[in-house]
């Protein structure tokens, strides 16, 4: 039997630090800090709920990050 894969370590970074930033600037900063996937979503978007290590989600309103969360 194959061993269970170890998920990659996530950046030691608080998603709340992105709230209020311009969406483009926030995405560039998140990638520079080590997030492998950055997903920008409009308010109320229907998304899957699976957790992905290394992914940072942004809810973007009028070009500004209104909410940010891991996974």
Steps between C-alpha positions, in 0.01 A plus 500: 500500500628847410553746784265794538652808336596787727334824395733793437551743785293815477656843537492637855281787387170640626229525234352798684804705404375509139160652577479854367777458243459542126427152360796502258743619765365243747547217250860601423578530872343160576704327229817673622427369850474143373134429426494260203141576398317830541133505407304826460124463521205738466265535799258208527692278258411132515818305570599150603578456868801266475805619688819544299824561685683799359190671361388847604152621409397863458147635481540812288255793495567796272862391451574481874541188717198492734570157653787251490531139617722195463422191303 
